[in-house]
């Protein structure tokens, strides 16, 4: 697939090099606002900072052309996410469960959790607005730092939430979103990023029986709205009431739970986590529908949000004199319903590689992403594979265990994986083949493609 970052695009397996030069920005290009400032606290250098008190402040709004997020200027909690004409109102809670009976493997909380973010909390908040992004940093010291980021260029349809936890108290730390979505006690999570599974809240079970693994995403929905949380690492997740979505962040225990570790978990370190929040509408569903949807799929926009957070662009910095190349590009843009799973060499002698693709199964109820050409969804798999590479290639289809050749081309359905042998055709090989009897088969290959 194709990524867009800061106004430029990156195709799969590509390298691009840019020269960085200092630039003097015009006045007021970057604005910095500080809320709940404590005398003696450090301020950003080289920037004029606006100081706001909790008694006289307005809600903080971060926004771009696609999405906006509203935060409380007093305690920093997320109040609202708006995408187009779809608005999800919410309250945000940071909770600490008392768990004296549990351990490394058992979660056995006692009573209601303590709230670390209340209406009377006054965390230090720094809001920066520039040409590339809007960002708000909420410091619930010493336990938690929440960083909300909205990009103004590139991937712009969602809200990124970076979390840094430094848990020094015993208990289980979680982040809860209390939305106005009528989810009817249903929660959806992914199974290893491939399929979606529905969970129903069961009142007869203990609270630990209503927490489920979230490998990479979870969402709640109603007939017109879906609220999705993506993650770069697995978490525990629950929906303990209608409209709730709670993500477990960290835990610290003083006791061993008798499951093999032999000690408590008391060696916590500052731990980063990254969540991505997406609000979508489902315009094809009836607003008053009471039907439960037991089989669900992500939209193409959600797939792009998931892939870009799990497979980010890697950025490196080197001295200008040591850069050996300007750019390297192996592939063109894949159709947005296909995901590159793997490309690895299997035979160095004849430049053969194994390519594995996943044909995404997506929901058509939500609109397509602005970066996705939905006409390519109907492309033939074999033809699109051959045309996606910059250099001339020959594509040979194989089963996923690539030791037996198919007798005939296979039809690839949504949610299926497919594998191919890709033979890279060099100039010398091409010339030799043109001298063979099969010259008509190869004269269509253009070495300058």
C-alpha positions as CSV (number, residue, x, y, z in Angstrom):
1,X,0.0,0.0,0.0
2,X,1.0,3.6,-0.2
3,X,1.8,5.9,2.8
4,X,1.7,9.6,2.8
5,X,3.8,11.5,5.3
6,X,4.3,15.2,5.4
7,X,3.1,15.8,1.9
8,X,5.0,13.0,0.1
9,X,4.1,9.4,-0.6
10,X,6.0,6.2,0.1
11,X,5.3,2.9,-1.7
12,X,6.0,-0.5,-0.2
13,X,9.7,-1.4,0.0
14,X,11.0,2.0,-1.1
15,X,13.7,4.3,0.3
16,X,13.6,8.1,-0.2
17,X,16.3,10.5,0.7
18,X,15.8,14.2,1.5
19,X,18.2,17.0,2.3
20,X,17.4,18.9,5.4
21,X,18.2,22.6,5.6
22,X,17.5,25.2,8.3
23,X,14.7,27.6,7.5
24,X,13.7,30.7,9.2
25,X,10.0,30.6,9.9
26,X,7.8,33.7,9.7
27,X,6.3,35.0,12.9
28,X,3.3,33.1,14.4
29,X,4.0,30.0,12.3
30,X,4.1,28.0,15.5
31,X,2.0,28.8,18.6
32,X,2.5,27.4,22.1
33,X,-0.1,27.5,24.8
34,X,0.4,26.3,28.4
35,X,-2.5,25.5,30.7
36,X,-2.4,25.0,34.5
37,X,1.2,26.4,34.6
38,X,3.0,25.9,37.9
39,X,5.6,28.5,38.8
40,X,9.0,27.1,38.4
41,X,8.0,24.7,35.6
42,X,10.1,24.7,32.4
43,X,8.7,26.3,29.3
44,X,9.6,25.7,25.6
45,X,12.6,27.7,24.7
46,X,12.7,29.9,21.5
47,X,8.9,30.1,21.5
48,X,6.5,32.7,22.9
49,X,4.2,30.8,25.3
50,X,0.6,31.8,26.1
51,X,-0.2,31.1,29.8
52,X,-3.8,30.1,30.6
53,X,-5.3,29.4,34.0
54,X,-7.9,26.9,34.7
55,X,-10.3,29.6,36.0
56,X,-10.2,31.4,32.6
57,X,-9.7,29.1,29.7
58,X,-11.7,27.6,26.8
59,X,-11.7,24.0,25.7
60,X,-8.7,23.0,23.5
61,X,-9.5,22.1,19.9
62,X,-7.1,20.3,17.7
63,X,-8.2,20.0,14.1
64,X,-7.6,19.6,10.4
65,X,-9.8,19.4,7.3
66,X,-11.0,15.8,8.2
67,X,-11.1,15.5,12.0
68,X,-11.2,17.6,15.1
69,X,-10.7,16.7,18.8
70,X,-11.8,18.7,21.8
71,X,-10.0,18.4,25.1
72,X,-10.8,20.0,28.5
73,X,-8.5,22.9,29.3
74,X,-8.8,22.0,33.0
75,X,-8.0,18.3,33.4
76,X,-6.9,17.5,29.9
77,X,-9.5,14.7,29.2
78,X,-10.8,14.0,25.7
79,X,-14.3,15.4,25.3
80,X,-15.2,15.0,21.7
81,X,-14.1,13.7,18.3
82,X,-15.7,15.0,15.2
83,X,-15.3,13.5,11.7
84,X,-17.2,15.3,9.0
85,X,-20.8,15.6,10.4
86,X,-20.3,12.7,12.8
87,X,-19.6,13.7,16.4
88,X,-18.8,11.3,19.2
89,X,-19.0,12.8,22.7
90,X,-17.1,11.1,25.5
91,X,-15.5,11.4,28.9
92,X,-12.1,10.0,29.6
93,X,-11.0,8.2,32.8
94,X,-7.6,7.0,34.0
95,X,-8.3,4.2,36.4
96,X,-6.2,2.2,38.9
97,X,-7.6,-1.2,40.0
98,X,-6.6,-2.4,43.5
99,X,-5.4,-6.0,42.9
100,X,-4.0,-7.5,46.1
101,X,-5.1,-11.0,45.2
102,X,-3.8,-11.2,41.6
103,X,-0.3,-11.4,40.1
104,X,1.6,-11.7,36.9
105,X,-1.1,-13.9,35.3
106,X,-4.2,-13.4,37.3
107,X,-6.4,-10.2,37.3
108,X,-8.5,-10.2,40.5
109,X,-9.4,-6.6,41.3
110,X,-11.3,-5.6,44.5
111,X,-14.1,-3.1,44.4
112,X,-14.3,0.0,42.2
113,X,-11.1,1.4,40.7
114,X,-9.6,4.7,41.9
115,X,-9.7,7.6,39.4
116,X,-6.4,9.3,38.7
117,X,-8.0,11.9,36.4
118,X,-10.9,13.6,38.0
119,X,-12.8,16.9,37.4
120,X,-10.6,18.6,40.0
121,X,-7.3,17.4,38.4
122,X,-5.1,20.2,37.1
123,X,-2.3,18.5,35.0
124,X,0.3,20.5,33.2
125,X,-0.9,20.9,29.6
126,X,1.2,22.1,26.6
127,X,-0.5,22.7,23.2
128,X,1.6,23.4,20.1
129,X,0.2,24.2,16.7
130,X,2.3,24.4,13.6
131,X,2.3,23.8,9.9
132,X,2.7,20.0,10.1
133,X,0.6,19.0,13.2
134,X,-1.3,20.0,16.2
135,X,-0.3,18.4,19.5
136,X,-1.4,18.5,23.2
137,X,0.7,17.0,26.0
138,X,-1.1,16.2,29.2
139,X,1.2,15.4,32.1
140,X,-0.5,13.4,34.9
141,X,2.7,13.1,36.8
142,X,4.3,11.0,38.0
143,X,2.1,8.1,36.6
144,X,1.0,9.0,33.1
145,X,1.7,11.4,30.2
146,X,-0.8,11.6,27.3
147,X,0.2,13.1,24.0
148,X,-2.6,13.8,21.4
149,X,-1.5,14.4,17.9
150,X,-3.4,15.5,14.7
151,X,-1.4,15.6,11.5
152,X,-2.2,18.4,9.1
153,X,-0.5,16.7,6.1
154,X,-0.1,13.0,5.2
155,X,-2.2,10.6,7.2
156,X,-4.8,13.0,8.6
157,X,-8.1,11.1,9.2
158,X,-7.5,10.0,12.8
159,X,-6.3,11.1,16.3
160,X,-3.0,9.6,17.6
161,X,-2.6,9.1,21.3
162,X,0.9,8.4,22.6
163,X,1.0,7.2,26.2
164,X,4.0,7.0,28.6
165,X,3.2,5.1,31.9
166,X,5.5,5.0,34.9
167,X,3.5,3.0,37.4
168,X,5.0,3.0,40.9
169,X,1.8,2.0,42.7
170,X,0.5,-1.5,43.0
171,X,-2.5,-2.2,40.9
172,X,-3.7,-2.3,37.3
173,X,-3.7,0.9,35.2
174,X,-6.3,1.4,32.5
175,X,-7.7,4.1,30.2
176,X,-11.4,4.2,29.7
177,X,-13.4,6.0,27.0
178,X,-17.0,6.7,28.0
179,X,-18.8,7.5,24.7
180,X,-22.4,8.3,23.8
181,X,-22.5,5.3,21.4
182,X,-25.3,2.9,22.0
183,X,-23.2,-0.3,21.7
184,X,-25.7,-2.5,23.4
185,X,-23.1,-4.2,25.5
186,X,-21.1,-5.4,22.4
187,X,-17.4,-5.2,21.8
188,X,-15.5,-6.2,18.8
189,X,-11.8,-7.2,18.7
190,X,-9.5,-8.5,16.1
191,X,-7.9,-12.0,15.9
192,X,-4.3,-11.4,15.0
193,X,-5.2,-8.5,12.8
194,X,-7.1,-10.8,10.4
195,X,-10.7,-11.4,11.4
196,X,-13.1,-9.7,13.8
197,X,-14.8,-11.3,16.8
198,X,-17.7,-10.0,18.8
199,X,-18.0,-10.1,22.6
200,X,-21.0,-9.6,24.8
201,X,-20.8,-8.2,28.3
202,X,-22.0,-10.9,30.8
203,X,-23.2,-9.5,34.0
204,X,-23.0,-12.8,35.8
205,X,-19.2,-13.0,35.3
206,X,-16.6,-11.3,37.4
207,X,-14.9,-8.3,35.8
208,X,-11.9,-10.3,34.7
209,X,-14.3,-12.5,32.7
210,X,-15.3,-9.5,30.6
211,X,-11.8,-8.5,29.6
212,X,-10.5,-9.8,26.2
213,X,-7.2,-9.7,24.3
214,X,-6.9,-6.9,21.8
215,X,-4.0,-7.9,19.4
216,X,-4.2,-4.7,17.4
217,X,-7.7,-3.1,17.5
218,X,-11.1,-2.9,19.2
219,X,-14.3,-1.0,18.4
220,X,-17.8,-0.4,19.5
221,X,-20.6,0.7,17.2
222,X,-24.2,1.6,16.8
223,X,-26.2,1.6,13.5
224,X,-24.8,5.0,12.4
225,X,-21.4,5.3,14.1
226,X,-18.3,3.2,14.8
227,X,-15.5,4.1,17.3
228,X,-12.3,2.2,16.7
229,X,-9.1,2.1,18.8
230,X,-5.9,0.8,17.1
231,X,-2.8,-0.2,19.0
232,X,0.9,-0.9,18.1
233,X,1.0,-3.6,20.8
234,X,-1.5,-6.1,22.4
235,X,-3.6,-4.9,25.3
236,X,-6.5,-6.2,27.4
237,X,-9.7,-4.5,26.5
238,X,-13.3,-4.4,27.9
239,X,-16.7,-2.8,27.5
240,X,-18.2,-2.9,30.9
241,X,-21.2,-0.7,30.1
242,X,-22.9,0.4,26.9
243,X,-20.7,3.0,25.2
244,X,-17.6,2.1,27.2
245,X,-14.2,1.1,25.8
246,X,-11.5,0.4,28.3
247,X,-7.8,-0.4,27.5
248,X,-5.4,-1.9,30.0
249,X,-2.1,-0.1,30.0
250,X,0.2,-1.5,32.8
251,X,0.2,-3.4,36.0
252,X,2.3,-3.8,39.2
253,X,1.8,-6.5,41.8
254,X,3.5,-7.3,45.1
255,X,2.4,-10.9,45.2
256,X,3.0,-14.1,43.3
257,X,-0.2,-15.7,42.0
258,X,1.1,-19.3,42.0
259,X,1.2,-19.6,38.2
260,X,4.9,-20.2,37.8
261,X,6.7,-16.8,38.0
262,X,7.6,-17.2,41.6
263,X,7.5,-13.5,42.5
264,X,5.4,-10.4,42.0
265,X,5.8,-7.9,39.1
266,X,7.7,-5.0,40.8
267,X,10.3,-4.2,38.1
268,X,8.2,-1.7,36.1
269,X,9.9,0.7,33.8
270,X,8.5,3.7,31.9
271,X,6.5,2.0,29.2
272,X,5.3,3.7,26.0
273,X,2.1,2.7,24.2
274,X,0.5,4.1,21.1
275,X,-3.2,4.2,20.3
276,X,-5.0,5.6,17.3
277,X,-8.6,6.7,17.5
278,X,-10.9,6.6,14.5
279,X,-14.6,7.7,14.2
280,X,-16.5,6.4,11.2
281,X,-20.1,6.6,10.0
282,X,-22.1,3.6,8.6
283,X,-24.5,5.4,6.3
284,X,-26.0,2.2,4.8
285,X,-27.5,1.0,8.1
286,X,-30.8,2.1,9.4
287,X,-30.7,4.5,12.3
288,X,-33.3,2.6,14.3
289,X,-32.0,-0.9,13.4
290,X,-32.1,-3.4,16.3
291,X,-30.2,-6.1,14.5
292,X,-27.0,-7.4,16.0
293,X,-24.1,-7.8,13.6
294,X,-22.2,-10.8,14.6
295,X,-19.9,-10.8,11.5
296,X,-18.1,-7.5,11.0
297,X,-15.3,-6.2,8.9
298,X,-13.1,-3.1,8.9
299,X,-13.5,-0.4,6.3
300,X,-10.7,0.3,3.8
301,X,-10.0,3.5,5.7
302,X,-9.7,1.5,9.0
303,X,-7.4,-0.9,7.3
304,X,-5.1,1.9,6.2
305,X,-5.1,3.4,9.7
306,X,-4.2,-0.1,11.1
307,X,-1.5,-0.8,8.6
308,X,0.2,2.6,8.9
309,X,0.3,2.4,12.7
310,X,1.6,-1.2,12.7
311,X,4.0,-0.6,9.8
312,X,5.3,2.9,10.1
313,X,7.8,4.7,7.9
314,X,11.3,4.3,9.4
315,X,13.2,7.6,9.5
316,X,17.0,7.7,9.8
317,X,19.5,10.6,9.8
318,X,23.0,10.5,8.3
319,X,25.6,13.0,7.3
320,X,25.0,14.3,3.8
321,X,28.4,13.1,2.6
322,X,27.7,9.5,3.5
323,X,24.4,9.0,1.7
324,X,25.1,6.6,-1.2
325,X,21.8,7.0,-3.1
326,X,18.9,9.4,-3.6
327,X,16.1,6.9,-3.7
328,X,15.3,3.2,-4.2
329,X,11.9,2.0,-5.3
330,X,11.1,-1.7,-6.0
331,X,7.3,-1.6,-6.3
332,X,4.5,0.7,-7.4
333,X,1.4,1.3,-5.4
334,X,-0.6,-1.9,-4.5
335,X,-4.4,-1.9,-4.9
336,X,-5.8,-0.8,-1.6
337,X,-7.5,-4.1,-1.0
338,X,-4.2,-6.0,-1.0
339,X,-1.7,-6.1,1.8
340,X,2.0,-7.0,1.3
341,X,2.7,-9.7,3.9
342,X,6.2,-10.8,2.8
343,X,8.7,-10.7,0.0
344,X,11.8,-12.8,0.5
345,X,14.4,-14.4,-1.7
346,X,14.2,-18.2,-2.3
347,X,16.8,-18.6,-5.0
348,X,19.8,-16.3,-5.5
349,X,21.0,-18.0,-8.7
350,X,18.0,-17.0,-10.8
351,X,16.7,-14.0,-8.8
352,X,13.5,-15.7,-7.6
353,X,11.6,-14.3,-4.7
354,X,8.5,-15.5,-2.8
355,X,5.7,-12.9,-2.6
356,X,2.8,-13.3,-0.1
357,X,-0.3,-11.0,-0.4
358,X,-3.5,-10.8,1.6
359,X,-6.7,-9.9,0.0
360,X,-8.5,-7.8,2.5
361,X,-12.2,-8.4,3.4
362,X,-13.6,-5.0,4.0
363,X,-17.0,-3.5,4.8
364,X,-18.6,-1.3,2.1
365,X,-20.8,0.5,4.6
366,X,-18.2,3.2,5.3
367,X,-16.9,5.5,2.7
368,X,-13.5,4.9,1.1
369,X,-10.4,6.7,2.2
370,X,-9.4,9.7,0.3
371,X,-6.1,8.0,-0.5
372,X,-7.8,4.8,-1.8
373,X,-8.9,4.2,-5.4
374,X,-11.8,1.8,-5.0
375,X,-11.8,1.0,-8.8
376,X,-8.7,-1.0,-8.3
377,X,-10.6,-3.4,-6.0
378,X,-11.8,-5.3,-9.1
379,X,-8.3,-5.7,-10.6
380,X,-7.2,-9.2,-11.4
381,X,-4.8,-10.5,-8.8
382,X,-2.2,-12.1,-11.2
383,X,-2.1,-9.1,-13.5
384,X,-1.8,-6.6,-10.7
385,X,1.1,-8.5,-9.2
386,X,3.0,-8.5,-12.5
387,X,2.5,-4.8,-13.0
388,X,3.3,-3.6,-9.5
389,X,7.0,-4.1,-9.8
390,X,9.2,-1.4,-11.4
391,X,11.6,-3.9,-13.1
392,X,10.4,-6.6,-15.5
393,X,9.2,-9.7,-13.7
394,X,7.6,-13.0,-14.4
395,X,4.9,-14.1,-11.9
396,X,4.2,-17.7,-11.2
397,X,1.3,-18.6,-8.8
398,X,1.9,-21.1,-6.0
399,X,0.0,-22.2,-2.9
400,X,0.9,-20.7,0.5
401,X,3.2,-23.7,1.1
402,X,5.1,-23.0,-2.1
403,X,6.3,-26.5,-3.0
404,X,3.5,-27.5,-5.3
405,X,2.5,-25.7,-8.4
406,X,-1.1,-24.9,-9.2
407,X,-2.5,-26.6,-12.3
408,X,-4.6,-23.5,-13.2
409,X,-4.9,-19.9,-12.0
410,X,-6.9,-19.6,-8.7
411,X,-9.6,-17.2,-7.8
412,X,-8.6,-15.2,-4.8
413,X,-11.5,-14.3,-2.5
414,X,-11.6,-11.7,0.2
415,X,-9.9,-12.7,3.5
416,X,-7.6,-15.1,1.6
417,X,-3.8,-15.2,1.4
418,X,-2.0,-15.9,-1.9
419,X,1.6,-16.5,-2.8
420,X,3.6,-16.1,-6.0
421,X,7.1,-16.8,-7.3
422,X,8.4,-13.6,-8.7
423,X,11.3,-14.0,-11.2
424,X,13.2,-10.8,-11.7
425,X,14.2,-10.4,-15.4
426,X,17.6,-8.8,-15.8
427,X,18.9,-7.3,-19.1
428,X,21.2,-10.2,-19.8
429,X,18.6,-12.8,-19.2
430,X,16.2,-10.9,-21.4
431,X,18.7,-10.8,-24.3
432,X,19.4,-14.5,-24.0
433,X,15.7,-15.4,-24.0
434,X,15.1,-13.3,-27.1
435,X,17.5,-15.6,-28.9
436,X,15.4,-18.6,-28.0
437,X,12.5,-20.1,-29.8
438,X,10.2,-18.4,-27.4
439,X,11.1,-15.0,-28.6
440,X,7.4,-14.0,-29.1
441,X,6.7,-14.7,-25.4
442,X,9.3,-12.2,-24.2
443,X,9.3,-9.5,-26.8
444,X,6.5,-7.8,-24.9
445,X,8.7,-7.2,-21.9
446,X,10.2,-3.7,-22.0
447,X,13.5,-3.3,-20.0
448,X,12.7,0.4,-19.5
449,X,9.4,-0.3,-17.8
